[in-house]
């Protein structure tokens, strides 16, 4: 998808390991459930929910592939305690989606939706980070199906489960609610530097109001 036009670097590209993590050489495959079959003629990326204009916004695979491409050098920290440092992620910045399909002023969170109904919730500020990217490539190569092709979200400053594989869309929300793993005992925020792995570690304000 797209052609490289920009390269971003930052402190995260040469970071130390967060607490409890170990350096990983290579990239293990970790996911729940089967690998979906990619059908480009049926693939669609949707932005819906509390959009500024009240409308749903959609891109075909070809249209999404034509959006401006950039690269971000950043780490990936898995909650299973491995970290992969200074990978180059290529794709579409999350900020581009926010610009093309703006959220309503009251939006505070997003839910990122993927194949098979998988979901992950994020604070809007985390999603809007300049380093959050809908990745199509790693180190100049297309992602493999096992690693999320055709599209996975990478949120470098959070644990990797916050960036789902096989992404299909984003829902804008005016209140937080838990995603797939968050409903199953994982921390609602997932900051690796604070070692926010599990929901029992949450402090007041970390999760949705009951």
N, C-alpha and C positions, 0 to 999 in steps of 0.2 A: 504494500500500500504506500503510494507516494514516493517522493524522492527527497533525500536529505537536503535541507536548506539551512539548518542551524544546529549548532552543537552547544549544549549547556553543560557546565561543570560546576562543582561546588564542594564544600567541605565534606559532604556525605560521600563523595567519590573516594575519599581517603580516610574514612572514619576508623575509629577503634571499634572493637566488638562491644555490643550492649551486654549488660550483665546476664550471665547464664548461657551465653551463646558460644559456639565453636566455629572456627573457620571451615568452610566446605570448599573443596576443589571439585569442580564438576557441578552438575545441577540435578539433584535427585528429582524424580517424578513423585509428587504427592497430590492426591486428590481423592474425593469421595465420589463413587459411582463410575459409570462407563464414560469413555471418551466419545463425545457426540460426533456424528458425521456432518461435515460441512457441505452445505448445498447452497452455492452462491446465488442461484436464482431465487431462493426462498429467504435468504438472509436479509434482515432489516435491523437497523439500529434506531431505537425509539427514545425520545425524551418526552415525558408526560408527567402528570400530576399538577402541581401548582406552578405552571409556567406563567410568565408575565402577561402573555396574550391569551391565556386560557386554552390554547390549542396544543395538540400533540404534534411533535416534529419528528419526521422520519427521514432516514437516509438508506438507500439501497447499498449493497456492497460496493458497487462501482462509484457511487457518489461519496461514500465515506472514504474510499481509497483516494479520492481526489482532494481531500482536505489537506491543509498545510502540514507537512511532516517535519518533525524535529527530533533531536536526540537528547537524552539526559543520562549522564553517568552517575549511577547510584547503586547503593547496596540493596540486597534483599534479605530480610531477616524472617526466618520461618519460626513459628511458635514451637515446632518440634526441636528447636535449639541449634539449627545450623544457620550460618550466615554466608552469603555469597557476596563478595566485595567488588565494588567498582565495575559492575557490568554496564554496558552501553545499551540503553533501551531506546528503540526508535518507534515513533508512532505519532499520535495526535494528542496534543496537550488537552487535559480536561478543561482548561480555561477557554480553549477554542469552542468547545461545546457550550460552555456557559455564555459565551459571546453570541453564538449563533442562535441559541435557544435560551434566552435569559430566564432566570427564576423570578417568581413574584417576590416583592419586598419581604414578605413574611416567612420565606423559606429559611429554615435553620439546618436542615439535614437532607441528605439524599440517600436513596436506596439504589444500589447498583444491582441490576438483574442480569442473570446469566442463564445458560441452557438448563433445562430440567427444573426451572423454578428456583434455582439457587439464588441467594441474595446476600448482600452485605451492606450494612448501614454505615454512613460516614457523616461526621459534622461537615457542614458546608465549607468551613474554613479549610479542613483537611482536603476535601475534594478540589477546592480552588487553588491549592498550593501550586506554585510555578513548576514544581517537580513531579506533580501527579500526571501520569501519562497513560493513555490507552495504547498499549504497546502492540505492535505488529512484528517487530524485529528485536533480536538480542544479538549484540556484537556484530551487527551488519547482516545477520542471517534471519530469514523468516522464522518465526516461532514454529516449532513442531506441534502437531495436534495434541500430543501429551502435555505440552507446556502451555496450551491455551490458544493455538491458532484457530480462527483468524484474529482474535482480539482478546487481550487480557488487560486488566487495570493494574498498574504498578503505583503504589503509594509508598515511596521509600522510607518515610519517617514513621510508618506503622508496620505491625507484623503483616506478613505476606497474605494471610487469609483475608485481610481487608481489601485485597485486590484480586477479585475473582478471575478465573479463566473463563473463556468462551462467553464474553460479555455480549449482551444483546440490547441493553438500554439502561436508562437512568430515570428514576422517579424523584421529582422534587417534593419535599415534605415540609409542612409547617410545624411538625412535632416529631420527635424521635420515636422510632420503634426498632426492635431488634431484628437482625437478619438471621440467616440460617444457623451459623455457628454460634452467634450470640444467644439465640434461643436455647442452645444446647450446652451452655455453661462457659462459653468463652467471654472474655472481657469486652465490654461494650465499646471501648475506645481502642485498646490494643497498642499502646506506646511501648516499644521494646526497651527504651532507655529507662522507663519506670517499671519494666518487667510486668506489664499489665497483661497477664496471660488468661486469667480465669475470672468468672463473674464474682466469686466470693471475695476477690480483692477490691471490688468496686467501692468507692467512697460516695457519699451523697453528691448528687449532681453528675455522676459518671454515666448513669443509665437513664432510660425513659422514666417519667413519672408514672407511678402506678395508679 
